[in-house]
């Protein structure tokens, strides 16, 4: 078997269409190819509207109403039916939502909501389920697990809610954890604690992680590999050190150039002109070309595919790929 076939998660040519009166009105995912190895943390990055969260929802079979998916998704050797919710959801695959304050139901206690998950996937007497949940609270560092069990979402801080959400995701010991912007609503100190917690639990329980984020600093800190998405397609992927240390695609370089830590004090921040297209139908050529400083006439008519990125130094990483006709690796 090839390495791709033995990976925990394999996504091949994932496309999602929206239609009205039989006509395609949007194609927010236009051929996503990703893989995640067992125990690996993959960072999925890009601007809002590039398809990051939609990719995660497709893995869970939770695409919005009206979405029509195509392609192939395999998790732990099980090929998924893209047209219905995944039977592996909550058991083999778990999701930590972007905002736990709205993801939890406000009218039920935290413990009752997590108990519903455990009862579905790990049937056991109520007392045994309660002990399992309390143990999960302790694993994620929640003080006074019994109080948290009986608390309502509004009674917990943002950091405690995020830990409770992670406990709910991990209580059934999944093999793949999807984290959708897990630190967005948290202050810097609490965000660092949550990232450290994810690493500690990953090492302890050996699950893989798909980390969906805008934050390249988070990616550099905890991710083994990174996939850069633009307009519903992977434009660069590889080991984190390769992609962030020697970015080959102009879009990746634009994202890195916009980081405050990388700009010269007193000078304006670099920015990528324009914005991600709102509708992707009938795209011709490279969809990033209108925003790209290196684009030429060929870019406007040729749709690039992922190929090996140029080498920096004596050797090139076989895992570092980019989709650009004018690709160059720059440290």
C-alpha positions in Angstrom: 0.0 0.0 0.0 1.2 3.5 -0.7 1.7 6.0 2.1 -1.4 7.9 1.0 -3.5 4.8 1.3 -2.3 4.1 4.9 -2.8 7.7 6.1 -5.6 8.2 8.7 -7.4 10.8 6.6 -7.3 10.9 2.8 -9.2 13.6 0.8 -9.1 13.4 -3.0 -10.5 15.8 -5.5 -13.1 17.1 -3.0 -15.5 19.5 -4.7 -18.6 21.2 -3.4 -21.3 22.8 -5.6 -24.3 25.0 -4.9 -27.1 25.0 -7.5 -30.2 27.1 -8.2 -32.7 25.9 -10.8 -30.2 23.3 -12.0 -27.4 25.9 -12.6 -24.2 25.9 -10.6 -24.1 29.2 -8.7 -20.9 28.6 -6.6 -18.2 26.0 -6.2 -16.4 26.9 -2.9 -14.3 23.7 -3.0 -12.8 23.1 -6.4 -10.7 19.9 -5.9 -9.1 19.6 -2.4 -6.4 17.0 -2.0 -5.2 16.4 1.6 -3.9 13.7 3.8 -3.2 13.4 7.5 -1.0 10.7 9.0 -1.8 9.0 12.2 -0.8 11.2 15.2 0.1 14.1 12.9 -1.1 17.7 13.3 -1.9 19.4 9.9 -2.5 23.1 9.8 -5.1 24.3 7.2 -4.6 28.0 6.6 -5.9 30.7 4.3 -8.1 33.8 4.3 -11.8 33.7 5.2 -13.7 32.2 2.3 -10.9 29.9 1.1 -12.8 26.7 2.1 -11.0 25.7 5.4 -14.1 25.1 7.6 -16.1 23.7 4.7 -13.4 21.1 4.2 -13.7 20.1 7.9 -17.5 20.0 7.7 -17.3 17.8 4.6 -15.2 15.2 6.5 -18.0 15.1 9.1 -20.8 15.0 6.6 -22.2 18.3 7.9 -22.2 20.5 4.8 -24.9 23.2 4.7 -28.2 22.6 3.0 -28.0 22.8 -0.7 -24.4 21.7 -0.9 -23.6 18.9 -3.4 -20.3 17.2 -2.7 -18.1 15.1 -5.1 -14.8 13.3 -4.6 -13.5 10.8 -2.1 -12.9 11.0 1.7 -11.5 8.0 3.6 -11.0 7.9 7.4 -9.1 5.1 9.0 -9.7 2.9 6.0 -13.4 3.6 5.8 -14.7 5.3 2.7 -17.4 7.9 3.6 -20.7 8.6 1.9 -20.4 12.3 1.2 -24.1 12.8 0.9 -25.0 12.0 4.6 -23.6 12.6 8.1 -20.6 10.4 8.8 -21.3 7.4 11.0 -17.8 8.0 12.4 -18.7 11.4 13.8 -18.3 11.8 17.6 -16.5 8.5 17.7 -13.6 8.2 15.3 -13.8 11.8 14.2 -14.6 14.7 16.6 -14.9 18.5 16.0 -14.1 21.4 18.3 -16.2 24.3 17.1 -14.8 27.8 16.6 -16.9 29.4 19.4 -17.8 27.1 22.3 -20.0 29.8 23.8 -22.5 29.3 21.0 -21.7 25.6 20.2 -23.0 24.5 23.6 -26.8 24.6 24.2 -27.4 27.3 26.7 -30.4 25.6 28.4 -28.7 22.4 29.4 -25.9 21.8 31.8 -22.5 21.0 30.3 -22.4 17.5 31.8 -25.8 16.6 30.4 -24.7 17.6 26.9 -21.6 15.6 27.0 -23.4 12.6 28.5 -25.6 12.5 25.3 -22.5 12.0 23.3 -21.1 9.3 25.6 -24.5 7.5 25.7 -24.6 7.3 21.9 -21.1 6.0 21.3 -20.1 4.3 24.6 -23.4 2.8 26.1 -22.9 2.2 29.8 -24.9 2.9 33.1 -25.4 6.5 33.9 -23.0 6.4 36.8 -20.2 5.0 34.7 -20.8 7.6 32.0 -20.6 10.3 34.6 -17.2 9.1 35.9 -15.9 9.0 32.3 -16.9 12.6 31.8 -15.4 13.7 35.1 -12.2 12.0 34.1 -12.2 13.8 30.8 -12.7 17.1 32.6 -9.6 16.4 34.7 -7.6 15.4 31.7 -8.2 18.8 30.1 -7.3 20.6 33.3 -10.7 21.8 34.4 -10.8 22.6 38.1 -13.6 21.1 40.2 -15.0 18.7 37.5 -18.1 18.0 39.5 -19.0 21.7 39.5 -18.4 22.0 35.8 -20.6 18.9 35.1 -23.5 20.7 36.7 -22.7 24.2 35.3 -24.5 25.9 32.4 -22.4 27.4 29.5 -22.9 31.0 30.7 -21.4 30.1 34.1 -18.0 29.2 32.6 -15.3 31.5 31.3 -14.2 31.3 27.6 -11.1 29.2 28.4 -13.1 26.8 30.6 -15.7 26.4 27.8 -13.0 25.6 25.3 -11.5 23.0 27.6 -15.0 21.5 28.2 -15.5 21.4 24.4 -12.2 19.6 24.0 -13.2 17.2 26.7 -16.5 16.5 24.9 -14.5 15.9 21.6 -12.0 13.5 23.2 -14.2 11.6 25.7 -14.8 8.8 23.2 -11.1 8.7 22.2 -11.3 9.7 18.5 -8.5 9.1 16.1 -9.0 12.4 14.3 -9.7 15.8 16.0 -10.8 18.7 13.9 -10.1 22.1 15.6 -11.8 25.0 13.9 -10.1 28.2 15.0 -9.7 27.0 18.6 -8.0 30.2 19.9 -9.9 32.9 18.1 -12.1 34.0 21.1 -9.4 33.6 23.7 -6.8 36.0 25.1 -3.1 35.3 24.4 -2.3 33.6 27.7 -5.4 31.3 27.6 -4.8 30.5 23.9 -1.2 29.4 24.7 -2.6 27.1 27.4 -5.1 25.6 25.0 -2.4 24.9 22.4 -0.1 23.3 25.0 -3.1 21.2 26.1 -3.7 20.0 22.6 -0.1 18.9 22.2 -0.1 17.2 25.6 -3.3 15.2 24.9 -2.1 14.4 21.3 1.1 12.9 22.7 -0.9 11.0 25.4 -3.7 9.6 23.3 -2.0 9.5 19.9 -4.8 11.2 17.8 -4.3 13.2 14.7 -5.4 16.8 14.4 -6.7 19.0 11.5 -6.1 22.5 12.8 -8.1 25.1 10.9 -6.8 28.6 11.5 -5.9 32.0 10.2 -3.0 32.2 12.7 0.3 31.3 11.1 2.0 31.7 14.4 -0.1 28.9 15.8 0.8 26.8 12.8 4.5 27.3 13.3 4.2 26.4 17.0 2.4 23.1 16.9 1.8 21.8 13.3 3.9 19.1 11.7 2.7 20.0 8.2 0.7 22.8 6.7 -1.7 23.1 3.7 -2.4 26.6 2.4 -5.9 27.0 0.8 -7.0 29.6 -1.6 -10.4 29.8 -3.3 -11.3 26.2 -2.6 -8.0 24.6 -3.6 -4.6 23.7 -2.0 -2.0 26.0 -3.4 0.9 25.0 -1.3 1.6 22.1 1.2 4.5 20.5 2.9 6.4 20.3 6.2 5.7 23.4 8.3 9.4 24.4 8.3 9.6 24.1 4.5 6.4 26.0 3.8 6.8 28.8 6.3 10.6 28.9 6.1 10.8 28.8 2.3 7.4 29.7 0.9 7.1 28.9 -2.9 3.7 30.3 -3.8 3.1 34.0 -4.0 -0.1 33.7 -1.9 1.8 32.0 1.0 4.5 34.7 0.8 1.7 37.3 0.9 0.2 35.8 4.0 3.6 35.7 5.7 4.4 39.2 4.6 1.3 40.6 6.2 2.4 39.3 9.7 3.2 42.3 12.0 6.3 40.5 13.3 7.8 40.4 9.9 7.4 44.0 8.8 10.0 46.8 9.3 9.1 49.1 12.2 7.7 52.4 11.0 6.8 51.0 7.6 3.2 50.1 6.6 2.3 46.4 6.7 2.4 44.5 3.5 -1.0 43.4 2.2 -2.4 41.2 -0.5 -4.4 43.5 -2.7 -8.1 42.6 -3.5 -10.0 39.8 -1.8 -11.0 36.1 -2.2 -13.6 35.8 -5.0 -17.1 35.4 -3.5 -18.3 33.1 -6.2 -16.2 30.5 -8.0 -18.0 29.5 -11.2 -16.4 29.0 -14.6 -12.9 30.0 -13.4 -10.4 30.2 -16.1 -6.6 30.2 -15.4 -5.1 30.8 -12.0 -7.8 32.2 -9.6 -5.1 34.0 -7.7 -3.7 35.8 -10.8 -5.8 39.0 -10.3 -4.1 39.5 -6.9 -0.7 38.2 -7.8 2.4 40.5 -8.3 4.1 37.8 -10.5 1.1 37.0 -12.8 1.5 37.3 -16.5 -0.7 36.5 -19.6 -0.1 32.7 -19.3 -1.4 32.8 -15.7 -4.7 34.2 -16.9 -5.4 31.2 -19.1 -3.6 28.2 -17.4 -4.9 26.6 -14.3 -1.8 25.4 -12.3 -1.6 22.0 -10.5 0.4 21.0 -7.5 4.0 20.1 -8.4 7.3 19.9 -6.5 8.4 23.2 -5.1 11.8 24.6 -6.2 14.7 23.6 -4.0 16.3 26.0 -1.5 19.9 25.0 -1.0 21.2 21.6 -2.1 18.1 19.5 -1.7 14.3 19.7 -2.1 11.7 18.2 0.1 9.5 15.7 -1.8 6.6 16.7 0.4 6.8 20.4 -0.5 4.3 21.1 -3.3 2.9 24.2 -4.9 0.4 25.2 -7.6 1.9 28.1 -9.4 3.4 28.7 -12.9 5.8 31.3 -11.5 6.8 29.5 -8.3 10.0 30.2 -6.5 11.2 29.3 -3.0 12.4 32.3 -1.0 13.8 32.2 2.6 
